[in-house]
Amino acid sequence: MPPNITPITMGITPPDHLPHILDPEFDIRAWLSHAGQPAWRAKAVYRWLHARRADSFSDMTDLPHDLRLQLDAELRIWTTHIARHQVAEDGTEKLLLQLHDGQQIECVLLRDGIRRTVCISSQVGCAMGCVFCASGLDGVIRNLTTGEIVEQLLRLTRLLPPDERLSHIVVMGMGEPLANLDRLLPALAVAQSPDGLGISQRRITISTVGLPSAIDRLCHENPGYHLAVSLHAADDLLRTKLVPVNKSIGVHAILAAADRYWETSGRRLTFEYVLLGNLNDSPDHARSLARFIGKRAALVNIIPYNTVDGLPWEEPTDVSRERFLDVLRNAGINVQTRRRKGSRIDAACGQLRRLAREQHSLPEESDITLSDSE
């Protein structure tokens, strides 16, 4: 049975010149004062947007009618519209959002027991160039605004029934989150606020390929988030092949920055490792990873590769995956395997793209072969 796909509908986006009420830089209290309204109505407006999931100002029925008309005429809630909505058999839902400038991003709602987790994007595309990931196939176009990041949260929240709420946020979608901290951190502050979604920062995870200076900035500005470092290899030779940006950084600089974050935050580190068949999944690779992690209070999250159209990499076999895990466990490493969710609608890790049904092919020459083991 194929996954459910909602046909593309263009929707109506208000004129670009109208202030975006979801942008934290917009001062709703000042706007209300200018409109001759009491400042306390700001809390009511935001409660409607976040807790009561209003889709329009006209839905805010406890506000004066004239105020609702003025809000509708002078402000906008949405700068995006849903270009495509897909639902997988496991309950995972994916939205393709069209932005005001015609660019597109994807975000995902995942259901797991009582947990309701959203995976959001921070950029249009990605500049990190991870060779196995769909998000960076065309590079990066631009950073998302704070309002566009918040909109993803609200769009996904509205997929839930009224008696359910979001429990966790993972910034693991398109883009490198630490390359857009100026806009991401204010968006996450909105998510944490009692007047926003009220999600504890301990339930928010930021995933990064490892940008040491940005990790240090996060240490200084807000070390309460859970940090997940996308490692994929424990030596510079192989990691640079898999994650080209590593050439200018190096795994040991990343590990040192991650250690500083742990010392500042007290939060257990997570190292993510995409397991690619016949590429980084041998027992030797596992032993190298175990030595790299050492005695750190860290979790290694093994992510079996999710196939991407146009890329040649293989999923690991069950045998190679279990052999890899056994090596880590025998070395005393705390390890788990990420459950695959949403792969049938290309919503699993590494599958998010900028365009629906986009097709890609590899360059004629690649510096990695499927038999490369180092």
TISEKE-945237 format. One record per residue (C-alpha): residue in three letters; x, y, z; residue number from 1. Coordinates in steps of 0.25 Angstrom, whole numbers, padded with zeros to 4 digits. Example, Ala and Ser with C-alpha at 12.3 -4.5 7.8 and 13.67 -1.06 7.14 Angstrom:
2
site resn=ala&c1=0049&c2=-0018&c3=0031&resi=1 .
site resn=ser&c1=0055&c2=-0004&c3=0029&resi=2 .
//
This chain:
374
site resn=met&c1=0000&c2=0000&c3=0000&resi=1 .
site resn=pro&c1=0006&c2=0013&c3=-0004&resi=2 .
site resn=pro&c1=0008&c2=0025&c3=0006&resi=3 .
site resn=asn&c1=-0003&c2=0035&c3=0006&resi=4 .
site resn=ile&c1=0001&c2=0047&c3=-0002&resi=5 .
site resn=thr&c1=-0007&c2=0060&c3=-0001&resi=6 .
site resn=pro&c1=-0007&c2=0067&c3=-0015&resi=7 .
site resn=ile&c1=0001&c2=0080&c3=-0016&resi=8 .
site resn=thr&c1=-0008&c2=0092&c3=-0013&resi=9 .
site resn=met&c1=-0002&c2=0106&c3=-0014&resi=10 .
site resn=gly&c1=-0010&c2=0113&c3=-0003&resi=11 .
site resn=ile&c1=-0010&c2=0128&c3=-0001&resi=12 .
site resn=thr&c1=0002&c2=0136&c3=0005&resi=13 .
site resn=pro&c1=0000&c2=0150&c3=0009&resi=14 .
site resn=pro&c1=0008&c2=0161&c3=0003&resi=15 .
site resn=asp&c1=0023&c2=0160&c3=0007&resi=16 .
site resn=his&c1=0023&c2=0174&c3=0012&resi=17 .
site resn=leu&c1=0014&c2=0171&c3=0024&resi=18 .
site resn=pro&c1=0022&c2=0169&c3=0037&resi=19 .
site resn=his&c1=0023&c2=0154&c3=0041&resi=20 .
site resn=ile&c1=0017&c2=0152&c3=0055&resi=21 .
site resn=leu&c1=0025&c2=0139&c3=0057&resi=22 .
site resn=asp&c1=0038&c2=0147&c3=0056&resi=23 .
site resn=pro&c1=0043&c2=0150&c3=0070&resi=24 .
site resn=glu&c1=0049&c2=0163&c3=0065&resi=25 .
site resn=phe&c1=0034&c2=0168&c3=0062&resi=26 .
site resn=asp&c1=0029&c2=0175&c3=0075&resi=27 .
site resn=ile&c1=0015&c2=0172&c3=0076&resi=28 .
site resn=arg&c1=0013&c2=0180&c3=0089&resi=29 .
site resn=ala&c1=0018&c2=0193&c3=0081&resi=30 .
site resn=trp&c1=0008&c2=0189&c3=0070&resi=31 .
site resn=leu&c1=-0003&c2=0188&c3=0079&resi=32 .
site resn=ser&c1=0000&c2=0201&c3=0086&resi=33 .
site resn=his&c1=0000&c2=0208&c3=0073&resi=34 .
site resn=ala&c1=-0013&c2=0202&c3=0070&resi=35 .
site resn=gly&c1=-0019&c2=0207&c3=0083&resi=36 .
site resn=gln&c1=-0020&c2=0193&c3=0089&resi=37 .
site resn=pro&c1=-0015&c2=0188&c3=0103&resi=38 .
site resn=ala&c1=-0001&c2=0182&c3=0103&resi=39 .
site resn=trp&c1=-0007&c2=0170&c3=0110&resi=40 .
site resn=arg&c1=-0014&c2=0165&c3=0098&resi=41 .
site resn=ala&c1=0000&c2=0161&c3=0092&resi=42 .
site resn=lys&c1=-0001&c2=0149&c3=0101&resi=43 .
site resn=ala&c1=-0015&c2=0145&c3=0096&resi=44 .
site resn=val&c1=-0010&c2=0146&c3=0082&resi=45 .
site resn=tyr&c1=0002&c2=0137&c3=0084&resi=46 .
site resn=arg&c1=-0006&c2=0127&c3=0092&resi=47 .
site resn=trp&c1=-0016&c2=0126&c3=0080&resi=48 .
site resn=leu&c1=-0004&c2=0123&c3=0071&resi=49 .
site resn=his&c1=0004&c2=0113&c3=0079&resi=50 .
site resn=ala&c1=-0005&c2=0106&c3=0089&resi=51 .
site resn=arg&c1=-0019&c2=0108&c3=0082&resi=52 .
site resn=arg&c1=-0013&c2=0106&c3=0068&resi=53 .
site resn=ala&c1=-0021&c2=0117&c3=0061&resi=54 .
site resn=asp&c1=-0019&c2=0117&c3=0046&resi=55 .
site resn=ser&c1=-0023&c2=0131&c3=0044&resi=56 .
site resn=phe&c1=-0026&c2=0144&c3=0052&resi=57 .
site resn=ser&c1=-0041&c2=0142&c3=0050&resi=58 .
site resn=asp&c1=-0040&c2=0129&c3=0058&resi=59 .
site resn=met&c1=-0036&c2=0137&c3=0071&resi=60 .
site resn=thr&c1=-0050&c2=0139&c3=0075&resi=61 .
site resn=asp&c1=-0048&c2=0145&c3=0089&resi=62 .
site resn=leu&c1=-0041&c2=0157&c3=0082&resi=63 .
site resn=pro&c1=-0050&c2=0169&c3=0078&resi=64 .
site resn=his&c1=-0055&c2=0168&c3=0064&resi=65 .
site resn=asp&c1=-0049&c2=0181&c3=0059&resi=66 .
site resn=leu&c1=-0035&c2=0176&c3=0065&resi=67 .
site resn=arg&c1=-0036&c2=0163&c3=0057&resi=68 .
site resn=leu&c1=-0039&c2=0171&c3=0044&resi=69 .
site resn=gln&c1=-0027&c2=0180&c3=0047&resi=70 .
site resn=leu&c1=-0018&c2=0169&c3=0050&resi=71 .
site resn=asp&c1=-0022&c2=0162&c3=0037&resi=72 .
site resn=ala&c1=-0020&c2=0174&c3=0029&resi=73 .
site resn=glu&c1=-0006&c2=0178&c3=0035&resi=74 .
site resn=leu&c1=0001&c2=0166&c3=0039&resi=75 .
site resn=arg&c1=0003&c2=0151&c3=0034&resi=76 .
site resn=ile&c1=0004&c2=0138&c3=0042&resi=77 .
site resn=trp&c1=0009&c2=0130&c3=0030&resi=78 .
site resn=thr&c1=0020&c2=0132&c3=0020&resi=79 .
site resn=thr&c1=0020&c2=0118&c3=0016&resi=80 .
site resn=his&c1=0010&c2=0109&c3=0010&resi=81 .
site resn=ile&c1=0009&c2=0094&c3=0009&resi=82 .
site resn=ala&c1=0013&c2=0089&c3=-0005&resi=83 .
site resn=arg&c1=0012&c2=0074&c3=-0001&resi=84 .
site resn=his&c1=0008&c2=0066&c3=0011&resi=85 .
site resn=gln&c1=0012&c2=0051&c3=0012&resi=86 .
site resn=val&c1=0008&c2=0041&c3=0022&resi=87 .
site resn=ala&c1=0015&c2=0028&c3=0024&resi=88 .
site resn=glu&c1=0009&c2=0015&c3=0029&resi=89 .
site resn=asp&c1=0017&c2=0017&c3=0042&resi=90 .
site resn=gly&c1=0010&c2=0030&c3=0045&resi=91 .
site resn=thr&c1=0022&c2=0039&c3=0041&resi=92 .
site resn=glu&c1=0017&c2=0051&c3=0033&resi=93 .
site resn=lys&c1=0026&c2=0060&c3=0024&resi=94 .
site resn=leu&c1=0023&c2=0074&c3=0019&resi=95 .
site resn=leu&c1=0029&c2=0080&c3=0007&resi=96 .
site resn=leu&c1=0028&c2=0095&c3=0010&resi=97 .
site resn=gln&c1=0029&c2=0106&c3=0000&resi=98 .
site resn=leu&c1=0035&c2=0119&c3=0005&resi=99 .
site resn=his&c1=0032&c2=0133&c3=0001&resi=100 .
site resn=asp&c1=0043&c2=0134&c3=-0009&resi=101 .
site resn=gly&c1=0039&c2=0121&c3=-0016&resi=102 .
site resn=gln&c1=0050&c2=0112&c3=-0009&resi=103 .
site resn=gln&c1=0046&c2=0099&c3=-0002&resi=104 .
site resn=ile&c1=0049&c2=0092&c3=0010&resi=105 .
site resn=glu&c1=0044&c2=0079&c3=0017&resi=106 .
site resn=cys&c1=0041&c2=0076&c3=0032&resi=107 .
site resn=val&c1=0036&c2=0063&c3=0039&resi=108 .
site resn=leu&c1=0027&c2=0059&c3=0050&resi=109 .
site resn=leu&c1=0030&c2=0046&c3=0056&resi=110 .
site resn=arg&c1=0022&c2=0037&c3=0066&resi=111 .
site resn=asp&c1=0028&c2=0027&c3=0075&resi=112 .
site resn=gly&c1=0020&c2=0023&c3=0087&resi=113 .
site resn=ile&c1=0015&c2=0035&c3=0094&resi=114 .
site resn=arg&c1=0027&c2=0043&c3=0088&resi=115 .
site resn=arg&c1=0023&c2=0054&c3=0078&resi=116 .
site resn=thr&c1=0036&c2=0058&c3=0072&resi=117 .
site resn=val&c1=0038&c2=0068&c3=0060&resi=118 .
site resn=cys&c1=0050&c2=0069&c3=0052&resi=119 .
site resn=ile&c1=0052&c2=0083&c3=0046&resi=120 .
site resn=ser&c1=0062&c2=0090&c3=0036&resi=121 .
site resn=ser&c1=0071&c2=0101&c3=0038&resi=122 .
site resn=gln&c1=0075&c2=0105&c3=0024&resi=123 .
site resn=val&c1=0070&c2=0103&c3=0010&resi=124 .
site resn=gly&c1=0080&c2=0092&c3=0005&resi=125 .
site resn=cys&c1=0093&c2=0090&c3=0012&resi=126 .
site resn=ala&c1=0108&c2=0093&c3=0010&resi=127 .
site resn=met&c1=0114&c2=0082&c3=0018&resi=128 .
site resn=gly&c1=0114&c2=0073&c3=0006&resi=129 .
site resn=cys&c1=0112&c2=0059&c3=0013&resi=130 .
site resn=val&c1=0113&c2=0050&c3=0001&resi=131 .
site resn=phe&c1=0102&c2=0041&c3=0006&resi=132 .
site resn=cys&c1=0091&c2=0052&c3=0009&resi=133 .
site resn=ala&c1=0081&c2=0057&c3=0000&resi=134 .
site resn=ser&c1=0080&c2=0070&c3=0007&resi=135 .
site resn=gly&c1=0093&c2=0076&c3=0001&resi=136 .
site resn=leu&c1=0092&c2=0070&c3=-0013&resi=137 .
site resn=asp&c1=0091&c2=0084&c3=-0018&resi=138 .
site resn=gly&c1=0098&c2=0092&c3=-0008&resi=139 .
site resn=val&c1=0093&c2=0103&c3=0001&resi=140 .
site resn=ile&c1=0084&c2=0114&c3=-0004&resi=141 .
site resn=arg&c1=0082&c2=0122&c3=0009&resi=142 .
site resn=asn&c1=0079&c2=0122&c3=0024&resi=143 .
site resn=leu&c1=0065&c2=0121&c3=0029&resi=144 .
site resn=thr&c1=0059&c2=0133&c3=0036&resi=145 .
site resn=thr&c1=0055&c2=0131&c3=0051&resi=146 .
site resn=gly&c1=0041&c2=0132&c3=0047&resi=147 .
site resn=glu&c1=0042&c2=0121&c3=0036&resi=148 .
site resn=ile&c1=0048&c2=0112&c3=0047&resi=149 .
site resn=val&c1=0037&c2=0115&c3=0056&resi=150 .
site resn=glu&c1=0027&c2=0113&c3=0045&resi=151 .
site resn=gln&c1=0032&c2=0099&c3=0043&resi=152 .
site resn=leu&c1=0028&c2=0096&c3=0058&resi=153 .
site resn=leu&c1=0014&c2=0102&c3=0057&resi=154 .
site resn=arg&c1=0011&c2=0095&c3=0043&resi=155 .
site resn=leu&c1=0015&c2=0081&c3=0049&resi=156 .
site resn=thr&c1=0008&c2=0084&c3=0062&resi=157 .
site resn=arg&c1=-0005&c2=0086&c3=0054&resi=158 .
site resn=leu&c1=-0003&c2=0071&c3=0049&resi=159 .
site resn=leu&c1=-0006&c2=0066&c3=0063&resi=160 .
site resn=pro&c1=-0020&c2=0064&c3=0069&resi=161 .
site resn=pro&c1=-0025&c2=0074&c3=0080&resi=162 .
site resn=asp&c1=-0021&c2=0065&c3=0091&resi=163 .
site resn=glu&c1=-0007&c2=0063&c3=0087&resi=164 .
site resn=arg&c1=0005&c2=0072&c3=0088&resi=165 .
site resn=leu&c1=0020&c2=0073&c3=0083&resi=166 .
site resn=ser&c1=0029&c2=0066&c3=0093&resi=167 .
site resn=his&c1=0043&c2=0067&c3=0086&resi=168 .
site resn=ile&c1=0050&c2=0076&c3=0075&resi=169 .
site resn=val&c1=0062&c2=0071&c3=0067&resi=170 .
site resn=val&c1=0069&c2=0081&c3=0058&resi=171 .
site resn=met&c1=0074&c2=0070&c3=0049&resi=172 .
site resn=gly&c1=0067&c2=0074&c3=0036&resi=173 .
site resn=met&c1=0073&c2=0081&c3=0024&resi=174 .
site resn=gly&c1=0085&c2=0090&c3=0027&resi=175 .
site resn=glu&c1=0096&c2=0091&c3=0037&resi=176 .
site resn=pro&c1=0089&c2=0097&c3=0050&resi=177 .
site resn=leu&c1=0102&c2=0103&c3=0056&resi=178 .
site resn=ala&c1=0104&c2=0111&c3=0043&resi=179 .
site resn=asn&c1=0091&c2=0118&c3=0046&resi=180 .
site resn=leu&c1=0091&c2=0120&c3=0061&resi=181 .
site resn=asp&c1=0087&c2=0135&c3=0060&resi=182 .
site resn=arg&c1=0073&c2=0131&c3=0055&resi=183 .
site resn=leu&c1=0072&c2=0117&c3=0061&resi=184 .
site resn=leu&c1=0074&c2=0121&c3=0076&resi=185 .
site resn=pro&c1=0063&c2=0131&c3=0076&resi=186 .
site resn=ala&c1=0054&c2=0121&c3=0069&resi=187 .
site resn=leu&c1=0057&c2=0111&c3=0080&resi=188 .
site resn=ala&c1=0055&c2=0121&c3=0091&resi=189 .
site resn=val&c1=0041&c2=0123&c3=0085&resi=190 .
site resn=ala&c1=0039&c2=0108&c3=0086&resi=191 .
site resn=gln&c1=0043&c2=0108&c3=0100&resi=192 .
site resn=ser&c1=0035&c2=0120&c3=0105&resi=193 .
site resn=pro&c1=0022&c2=0117&c3=0113&resi=194 .
site resn=asp&c1=0015&c2=0126&c3=0103&resi=195 .
site resn=gly&c1=0021&c2=0118&c3=0092&resi=196 .
site resn=leu&c1=0021&c2=0103&c3=0091&resi=197 .
site resn=gly&c1=0026&c2=0101&c3=0105&resi=198 .
site resn=ile&c1=0037&c2=0090&c3=0102&resi=199 .
site resn=ser&c1=0048&c2=0088&c3=0111&resi=200 .
site resn=gln&c1=0062&c2=0091&c3=0105&resi=201 .
site resn=arg&c1=0066&c2=0077&c3=0111&resi=202 .
site resn=arg&c1=0056&c2=0072&c3=0100&resi=203 .
site resn=ile&c1=0063&c2=0079&c3=0089&resi=204 .
site resn=thr&c1=0074&c2=0073&c3=0081&resi=205 .
site resn=ile&c1=0084&c2=0081&c3=0071&resi=206 .
site resn=ser&c1=0091&c2=0072&c3=0061&resi=207 .
site resn=thr&c1=0104&c2=0077&c3=0055&resi=208 .
site resn=val&c1=0115&c2=0072&c3=0046&resi=209 .
site resn=gly&c1=0124&c2=0079&c3=0056&resi=210 .
site resn=leu&c1=0128&c2=0093&c3=0055&resi=211 .
site resn=pro&c1=0137&c2=0096&c3=0067&resi=212 .
site resn=ser&c1=0136&c2=0111&c3=0068&resi=213 .
site resn=ala&c1=0120&c2=0110&c3=0067&resi=214 .
site resn=ile&c1=0120&c2=0099&c3=0078&resi=215 .
site resn=asp&c1=0128&c2=0108&c3=0087&resi=216 .
site resn=arg&c1=0118&c2=0119&c3=0084&resi=217 .
site resn=leu&c1=0107&c2=0110&c3=0088&resi=218 .
site resn=cys&c1=0115&c2=0107&c3=0101&resi=219 .
site resn=his&c1=0115&c2=0122&c3=0104&resi=220 .
site resn=glu&c1=0101&c2=0126&c3=0100&resi=221 .
site resn=asn&c1=0092&c2=0114&c3=0103&resi=222 .
site resn=pro&c1=0098&c2=0100&c3=0107&resi=223 .
site resn=gly&c1=0085&c2=0094&c3=0111&resi=224 .
site resn=tyr&c1=0082&c2=0087&c3=0098&resi=225 .
site resn=his&c1=0086&c2=0073&c3=0095&resi=226 .
site resn=leu&c1=0097&c2=0073&c3=0085&resi=227 .
site resn=ala&c1=0099&c2=0062&c3=0075&resi=228 .
site resn=val&c1=0111&c2=0061&c3=0066&resi=229 .
site resn=ser&c1=0110&c2=0055&c3=0053&resi=230 .
site resn=leu&c1=0123&c2=0047&c3=0053&resi=231 .
site resn=his&c1=0122&c2=0036&c3=0042&resi=232 .
site resn=ala&c1=0137&c2=0032&c3=0043&resi=233 .
site resn=ala&c1=0148&c2=0033&c3=0054&resi=234 .
site resn=asp&c1=0159&c2=0037&c3=0046&resi=235 .
site resn=asp&c1=0162&c2=0049&c3=0037&resi=236 .
site resn=leu&c1=0165&c2=0041&c3=0024&resi=237 .
site resn=leu&c1=0151&c2=0034&c3=0023&resi=238 .
site resn=arg&c1=0143&c2=0045&c3=0030&resi=239 .
site resn=thr&c1=0148&c2=0055&c3=0020&resi=240 .
site resn=lys&c1=0143&c2=0046&c3=0008&resi=241 .
site resn=leu&c1=0130&c2=0045&c3=0015&resi=242 .
site resn=val&c1=0129&c2=0059&c3=0020&resi=243 .
site resn=pro&c1=0137&c2=0068&c3=0011&resi=244 .
site resn=val&c1=0137&c2=0080&c3=0021&resi=245 .
site resn=asn&c1=0145&c2=0072&c3=0031&resi=246 .
site resn=lys&c1=0157&c2=0075&c3=0023&resi=247 .
site resn=ser&c1=0158&c2=0089&c3=0029&resi=248 .
site resn=ile&c1=0154&c2=0084&c3=0043&resi=249 .
site resn=gly&c1=0159&c2=0070&c3=0047&resi=250 .
site resn=val&c1=0152&c2=0060&c3=0056&resi=251 .
site resn=his&c1=0161&c2=0063&c3=0068&resi=252 .
site resn=ala&c1=0157&c2=0078&c3=0068&resi=253 .
site resn=ile&c1=0143&c2=0074&c3=0067&resi=254 .
site resn=leu&c1=0145&c2=0064&c3=0079&resi=255 .
site resn=ala&c1=0152&c2=0075&c3=0087&resi=256 .
site resn=ala&c1=0140&c2=0085&c3=0085&resi=257 .
site resn=ala&c1=0130&c2=0074&c3=0088&resi=258 .
site resn=asp&c1=0137&c2=0071&c3=0101&resi=259 .
site resn=arg&c1=0137&c2=0086&c3=0105&resi=260 .
site resn=tyr&c1=0122&c2=0086&c3=0102&resi=261 .
site resn=trp&c1=0120&c2=0074&c3=0112&resi=262 .
site resn=glu&c1=0129&c2=0081&c3=0122&resi=263 .
site resn=thr&c1=0120&c2=0093&c3=0121&resi=264 .
site resn=ser&c1=0106&c2=0087&c3=0120&resi=265 .
site resn=gly&c1=0108&c2=0074&c3=0128&resi=266 .
site resn=arg&c1=0099&c2=0068&c3=0116&resi=267 .
site resn=arg&c1=0103&c2=0054&c3=0111&resi=268 .
site resn=leu&c1=0109&c2=0056&c3=0097&resi=269 .
site resn=thr&c1=0103&c2=0048&c3=0085&resi=270 .
site resn=phe&c1=0112&c2=0043&c3=0074&resi=271 .
site resn=glu&c1=0104&c2=0040&c3=0061&resi=272 .
site resn=tyr&c1=0110&c2=0030&c3=0052&resi=273 .
site resn=val&c1=0103&c2=0027&c3=0038&resi=274 .
site resn=leu&c1=0107&c2=0012&c3=0035&resi=275 .
site resn=leu&c1=0109&c2=0010&c3=0020&resi=276 .
site resn=gly&c1=0111&c2=-0004&c3=0015&resi=277 .
site resn=asn&c1=0125&c2=-0008&c3=0011&resi=278 .
site resn=leu&c1=0130&c2=0006&c3=0014&resi=279 .
site resn=asn&c1=0131&c2=0009&c3=0029&resi=280 .
site resn=asp&c1=0124&c2=-0003&c3=0035&resi=281 .
site resn=ser&c1=0136&c2=-0013&c3=0037&resi=282 .
site resn=pro&c1=0140&c2=-0018&c3=0051&resi=283 .
site resn=asp&c1=0153&c2=-0009&c3=0049&resi=284 .
site resn=his&c1=0145&c2=0003&c3=0047&resi=285 .
site resn=ala&c1=0137&c2=0000&c3=0060&resi=286 .
site resn=arg&c1=0150&c2=-0002&c3=0068&resi=287 .
site resn=ser&c1=0155&c2=0011&c3=0063&resi=288 .
site resn=leu&c1=0142&c2=0018&c3=0067&resi=289 .
site resn=ala&c1=0143&c2=0011&c3=0081&resi=290 .
site resn=arg&c1=0157&c2=0017&c3=0083&resi=291 .
site resn=phe&c1=0152&c2=0030&c3=0078&resi=292 .
site resn=ile&c1=0141&c2=0031&c3=0088&resi=293 .
site resn=gly&c1=0149&c2=0025&c3=0100&resi=294 .
site resn=lys&c1=0143&c2=0026&c3=0114&resi=295 .
site resn=arg&c1=0135&c2=0038&c3=0111&resi=296 .
site resn=ala&c1=0120&c2=0039&c3=0116&resi=297 .
site resn=ala&c1=0115&c2=0038&c3=0102&resi=298 .
site resn=leu&c1=0104&c2=0031&c3=0094&resi=299 .
site resn=val&c1=0108&c2=0026&c3=0080&resi=300 .
site resn=asn&c1=0095&c2=0026&c3=0071&resi=301 .
site resn=ile&c1=0097&c2=0016&c3=0060&resi=302 .
site resn=ile&c1=0089&c2=0020&c3=0047&resi=303 .
site resn=pro&c1=0088&c2=0010&c3=0037&resi=304 .
site resn=tyr&c1=0089&c2=0017&c3=0023&resi=305 .
site resn=asn&c1=0075&c2=0021&c3=0017&resi=306 .
site resn=thr&c1=0076&c2=0020&c3=0002&resi=307 .
site resn=val&c1=0075&c2=0032&c3=-0007&resi=308 .
site resn=asp&c1=0072&c2=0032&c3=-0021&resi=309 .
site resn=gly&c1=0084&c2=0035&c3=-0030&resi=310 .
site resn=leu&c1=0094&c2=0032&c3=-0019&resi=311 .
site resn=pro&c1=0102&c2=0018&c3=-0020&resi=312 .
site resn=trp&c1=0104&c2=0015&c3=-0005&resi=313 .
site resn=glu&c1=0099&c2=0002&c3=0001&resi=314 .
site resn=glu&c1=0091&c2=-0001&c3=0013&resi=315 .
site resn=pro&c1=0099&c2=-0009&c3=0023&resi=316 .
site resn=thr&c1=0095&c2=-0024&c3=0024&resi=317 .
site resn=asp&c1=0089&c2=-0029&c3=0037&resi=318 .
site resn=val&c1=0101&c2=-0037&c3=0039&resi=319 .
site resn=ser&c1=0111&c2=-0025&c3=0038&resi=320 .
site resn=arg&c1=0102&c2=-0016&c3=0046&resi=321 .
site resn=glu&c1=0102&c2=-0026&c3=0058&resi=322 .
site resn=arg&c1=0116&c2=-0029&c3=0057&resi=323 .
site resn=phe&c1=0119&c2=-0014&c3=0058&resi=324 .
site resn=leu&c1=0110&c2=-0012&c3=0070&resi=325 .
site resn=asp&c1=0116&c2=-0024&c3=0077&resi=326 .
site resn=val&c1=0130&c2=-0018&c3=0076&resi=327 .
site resn=leu&c1=0126&c2=-0005&c3=0082&resi=328 .
site resn=arg&c1=0118&c2=-0012&c3=0093&resi=329 .
site resn=asn&c1=0130&c2=-0021&c3=0096&resi=330 .
site resn=ala&c1=0138&c2=-0008&c3=0097&resi=331 .
site resn=gly&c1=0128&c2=-0003&c3=0108&resi=332 .
site resn=ile&c1=0122&c2=0008&c3=0098&resi=333 .
site resn=asn&c1=0108&c2=0012&c3=0101&resi=334 .
site resn=val&c1=0102&c2=0010&c3=0087&resi=335 .
site resn=gln&c1=0088&c2=0009&c3=0081&resi=336 .
site resn=thr&c1=0082&c2=0008&c3=0067&resi=337 .
site resn=arg&c1=0073&c2=0018&c3=0062&resi=338 .
site resn=arg&c1=0060&c2=0012&c3=0058&resi=339 .
site resn=arg&c1=0056&c2=0015&c3=0043&resi=340 .
site resn=lys&c1=0044&c2=0023&c3=0042&resi=341 .
site resn=gly&c1=0037&c2=0030&c3=0030&resi=342 .
site resn=ser&c1=0047&c2=0024&c3=0019&resi=343 .
site resn=arg&c1=0036&c2=0020&c3=0010&resi=344 .
site resn=ile&c1=0033&c2=0035&c3=0008&resi=345 .
site resn=asp&c1=0047&c2=0039&c3=0008&resi=346 .
site resn=ala&c1=0046&c2=0045&c3=0022&resi=347 .
site resn=ala&c1=0057&c2=0037&c3=0029&resi=348 .
site resn=cys&c1=0071&c2=0042&c3=0033&resi=349 .
site resn=gly&c1=0078&c2=0048&c3=0021&resi=350 .
site resn=gln&c1=0066&c2=0047&c3=0012&resi=351 .
site resn=leu&c1=0061&c2=0061&c3=0013&resi=352 .
site resn=arg&c1=0062&c2=0070&c3=0000&resi=353 .
site resn=arg&c1=0059&c2=0084&c3=-0005&resi=354 .
site resn=leu&c1=0049&c2=0079&c3=-0016&resi=355 .
site resn=ala&c1=0038&c2=0069&c3=-0018&resi=356 .
site resn=arg&c1=0042&c2=0057&c3=-0026&resi=357 .
site resn=glu&c1=0055&c2=0063&c3=-0030&resi=358 .
site resn=gln&c1=0065&c2=0053&c3=-0037&resi=359 .
site resn=his&c1=0080&c2=0054&c3=-0036&resi=360 .
site resn=ser&c1=0092&c2=0047&c3=-0042&resi=361 .
site resn=leu&c1=0106&c2=0045&c3=-0037&resi=362 .
site resn=pro&c1=0117&c2=0053&c3=-0044&resi=363 .
site resn=glu&c1=0124&c2=0044&c3=-0054&resi=364 .
site resn=glu&c1=0136&c2=0043&c3=-0044&resi=365 .
site resn=ser&c1=0136&c2=0040&c3=-0029&resi=366 .
site resn=asp&c1=0147&c2=0039&c3=-0020&resi=367 .
site resn=ile&c1=0140&c2=0028&c3=-0012&resi=368 .
site resn=thr&c1=0137&c2=0014&c3=-0017&resi=369 .
site resn=leu&c1=0128&c2=0004&c3=-0010&resi=370 .
site resn=ser&c1=0140&c2=-0005&c3=-0007&resi=371 .
site resn=asp&c1=0148&c2=0006&c3=0000&resi=372 .
site resn=ser&c1=0150&c2=0002&c3=0015&resi=373 .
site resn=glu&c1=0159&c2=0013&c3=0020&resi=374 .
//
